Amino acid sequence: MECTIRADRLLSGKAVVATIGHIAVGAAIARGFAESHEPRGRRLRRMLIAAMVATLPDADLALRALGVPSGDQPLAHRGGSHSVLIGPGVAVMAWLVGARPQDGVCYGLSAMSHGLLDTLSQSERGVALAWPLSRRRFTSPYQPVLARALPEPALQRRPWAHVIMRELIVFAPAIAIAAWPGPRGPFGSR
């Protein structure tokens, strides 16, 4: 079996989705796990890891370069990697590599947030939130995020600045929680 990486299949003439919302929500989730006596470095490390974990499900886009077609298959974009069942797996993996239990829960929730947020984006196929229990794909009736992959001519009509500004507005509350000064952000101390 030959494994050829094809860069032209990675994007297939489409735009890559902005990830501002995933980063902001992952960091905001981490802020909810902060303790008032906790060292600042630990809080920042948790926020950084949670933000990165929240973006990981989009690694399935790299599978296009290996020839995995877009569509409803579990390995296609917004397939199995976007399932909410990924969250408990991430939490267990974090514990196995030595993370504190509350940090593992934080990372698991951050991973779960990805698929849920993607239901808010304009998607023709939806998100496989319940994979492997169901192959059904879900979308939200409210879709404020302009994240649909657009053909190249549409990109010229809709500049990326518009897409990024819309994400900044939609996810402003999560950005504010993540960036709030102090150990616990706007939630107070415990």
N, C-alpha and C positions, 0 to 999 in steps of 0.2 A: 504494500500500500504506500503510495507516494504522498508525502505531506508537503504541499507547495503553499507557501504563504503568498497571497495575492493582495497587495495593497489596494488595487482597484475594487476588490470585493468588500473591503472593509467599509468604505463609505457608499459604494454603489451609486455615486452621483447624488448622495443625500447629505444633508447637514447633520452635524453631530449636536446632540442635545446639550443645552447649557445645564450645569450642575449646581448652580448657586443654591437652589432650594434644598438639595440633598445635604450639602455641606452645612448650611445654616441650621437645618432641623437636627442633624446629627450633633452639632455643637450645642444646640439648645437642650437636647436630651441630656447631654453630659453635664450641663449646668444644674439640672435638676438633681443630680447625684452628688453635688459638691457638699462638703461638710465645712462648717465655719472654722474649725481648728486645723483643717487640712492645709498642707503646704501648697503654695501657689503653683509650683512646678508640677505637682501631681494633678492638680485641677486642669492645668493647661495641657498636659500630656493626655489626660482622659478626653478632653475636648478634641484634640488633634486626632487621636485614634478613632473616636466616635465619628468624626466628620469623614475620615478616610473610609471607615467601614460602611458608612451610609452611601458612599459612591460605588463600592465594590460590585454590586449586582450588574452595573453597566459594563463590567469586564466581558460580559457575553457578546458585546459588539466585536471584540477581537476574534471571536469564532467565525465571523464572516470571512476574515482573511484566510481561514483554513477551509473555506468552502461550505460552511453551514448556511443554508439559505434562510432568508427571512420568511416568516410565516407563523403557523401555529404550533410548530414542533417545540418540545420542551427545551431544546438547546438554542432556539431562536431568541432574538432580543425580546425582553419582557416575558420570557418563559419561566422555567424552573428557578433560575437565579433570583427572580423577583417574588417568589413565594414567601408568605409570612412564616412558613415552617422553617425557613432558613435561619430566622432569629434564634430559636432555641439551640440550633446547631452551632451558631457563632458563639453563644454564651458558654456552651460546654467546651468548645475549643479554647476559648479565652481562659477558662478555669484550668484546663489541662496544661496550658503553657504558663500557669502561675499567676493569673490575674486574680484580684480579690473578687469574691462572689458578686458584690454590688457593681463592680466594673464589668464583669461578664454580662450581667443583666443589662447594663447600660449599652454595651456593644451589641447585644442581641436585639434590643429595641431599636437601635440605630439601623441595623441591617433590615429589620422588619419595616421601618419607616419608608424605605426606598420604594417598594412595590406599592404601598398605600399612596405615597405622593404621586407616583406615576399614573395612578387612576385619575388624578386631577389634570393630566395633560391631554392634549388633543391627539388621540390615538385611534387609528382605524381598527386595530385588533384588540386592544385592551391588554390587561395584565393577568398572568396566570397566578393569582394570589393563593389558590388552594392546591397547586401542584404539589405532590403527585396524587393527592386524593381526588382531584378533578382536573380535567383539561380545560374547563371553562375559563374564559378570560373576562375580566371585570373592568368596567369603566364607571366613572362617577358622572352623574347628570350635570354636575358643576365642574367645568373644565377651564379654569382661568390661566393655565400655564400653556404658553405657545411652544410646545416641544415636539410637535409633529415633524418628522424628517421631511424636508422640503426639497423638491427638484432644484437644480442649479438656477434656472430662470427665476424661480420664486424667491431665491435668496437675493437676487439682484433687486427685486421689488420690495423685499422686506429686510432691511438692514439688520444685522445682528444687534446693533445698539437697541433697537426696539424690543427684541426678545429678552435681552439682558435687563433692560429697564423694567419690563413687565415682571420678570422674576424678582427683581429687587423690591418692587411694590408688593407683590403677592406674599413674599416671604419676609417682609419687614418685621412682623412681630417675632419671628424666630431669630432673625438677625439681631434685633434689640435684646432679646433674652441672652443670646450667646455673647454679645459684646458688653452687656451691662457690667459696670465696675463693681468690685467687691467679691467676696468669696461665694455668695449664694445668688448673686444677681437680684432680680426684682422680687424674689420669693422670701427674703428675710433670712434670718439665721435659725438653725435648729440645734 
